[in-house]
């Protein structure tokens, strides 16, 4: 199963510990995680079911390309990092 890691700044807002998730795409892995934490879905995805602007996902160190349908492929050995973009100055 893929390893899904949420950064600490996300964990401050939503209960989202590191988890194992099944699936062959980013969407399937996230749906696996959302099954346990429904509140996380609304924080990661917008009302169009697309990745929110301020959220970024990396698979095996590469930023995903498909932010709309989240169809980027993953392997059982993949590591997904979900992070919230930070700004300020």
C-alpha positions as CSV (number, residue, x, y, z in Angstrom):
1,X,0.0,0.0,0.0
2,X,1.1,3.6,-0.7
3,X,2.3,5.6,2.3
4,X,0.4,8.9,2.7
5,X,2.1,11.7,4.8
6,X,0.4,14.9,5.8
7,X,2.6,17.8,6.9
8,X,2.5,19.0,10.4
9,X,0.8,22.3,9.4
10,X,-2.1,20.3,8.0
11,X,-2.2,18.2,11.1
12,X,-2.8,21.3,13.2
13,X,-6.1,21.8,11.5
14,X,-7.4,18.3,10.8
15,X,-6.7,14.9,12.4
16,X,-4.7,13.3,9.6
17,X,-1.9,11.0,10.8
18,X,0.4,9.3,8.3
19,X,-1.5,6.3,6.8
20,X,-1.3,3.5,4.4
21,X,-3.7,3.8,1.4
22,X,-4.7,1.5,-1.4
23,X,-5.2,2.4,-5.0
24,X,-3.4,2.9,-8.3
25,X,-4.0,6.7,-8.7
26,X,-3.7,9.7,-6.4
27,X,-7.5,9.9,-6.3
28,X,-8.0,6.3,-5.2
29,X,-5.4,6.7,-2.5
30,X,-7.0,9.9,-1.2
31,X,-10.5,8.3,-1.3
32,X,-9.0,5.4,0.8
33,X,-7.8,8.0,3.4
34,X,-11.0,10.0,3.3
35,X,-13.0,6.8,4.1
36,X,-11.5,7.1,7.6
37,X,-11.4,10.9,7.9
38,X,-14.3,12.6,6.0
39,X,-13.5,16.0,7.4
40,X,-10.1,15.8,5.7
41,X,-11.8,15.6,2.2
42,X,-13.3,19.1,2.5
43,X,-10.0,20.5,3.6
44,X,-8.1,18.9,0.6
45,X,-10.7,19.0,-2.1
46,X,-13.0,21.9,-3.1
47,X,-16.7,21.7,-3.9
48,X,-15.8,20.6,-7.5
49,X,-14.0,17.6,-6.0
50,X,-10.7,19.1,-7.3
51,X,-7.5,19.8,-5.3
52,X,-7.7,23.1,-3.5
53,X,-5.4,25.8,-4.7
54,X,-3.4,25.9,-1.5
55,X,-2.8,22.2,-1.3
56,X,0.1,20.4,-3.1
57,X,0.7,16.7,-3.5
58,X,4.0,15.0,-4.3
59,X,4.3,11.4,-5.4
60,X,7.8,9.9,-4.9
61,X,9.3,13.4,-4.8
62,X,7.5,14.8,-7.9
63,X,4.6,17.2,-7.8
64,X,1.4,15.7,-9.4
65,X,0.5,17.0,-12.8
66,X,-3.3,16.4,-12.7
67,X,-4.8,18.6,-10.0
68,X,-8.4,18.2,-11.5
69,X,-9.0,14.4,-11.6
70,X,-6.0,13.4,-9.6
71,X,-5.2,10.6,-12.1
72,X,-1.4,10.5,-11.5
73,X,-0.4,6.9,-11.1
74,X,1.0,5.5,-7.9
75,X,2.6,2.2,-7.0
76,X,2.2,0.2,-3.8
77,X,5.7,1.4,-2.8
78,X,4.8,5.1,-3.5
79,X,5.1,7.9,-0.9
80,X,2.5,10.6,-1.2
81,X,3.2,13.9,0.6
82,X,0.2,16.2,1.1
83,X,1.1,19.8,2.1
84,X,-0.5,23.1,2.5
85,X,1.2,26.0,0.7
86,X,2.4,28.7,3.2
87,X,2.8,32.3,2.5
88,X,3.6,35.4,4.5
89,X,6.5,37.7,5.2
